[in-house]
Amino acid sequence: MSIKRANIGELKTHLSRYVKGVKGGGSVLITERNVPVAKILPLEDDDL
């Protein structure tokens, strides 16, 4: 699984690109001023 890193501004600008990557099994580490603040992960079947 690949982990991408994106600051909030980049994520806002290219959200659909990052969501497409997450749908493909990747994850996104969201940073604010280079400090990690959140992570976007694909849902598991038992999450629904």
LINKALIN-V887562 format. One record per helix or strand of 3 or more residues. SS is the DSSP state (H for helix, E for strand). FROM is the first residue (numbers start at 0). LEN is the number of residues. Records with the same first field share a line. If there is no record, write none. Layout:
# LINKALIN-V887562
SS: FROM-LEN + FROM-LEN
This chain:
# LINKALIN-V887562
E: 2-5 + 26-6 + 34-6
H: 7-6 + 14-9 + 44-3
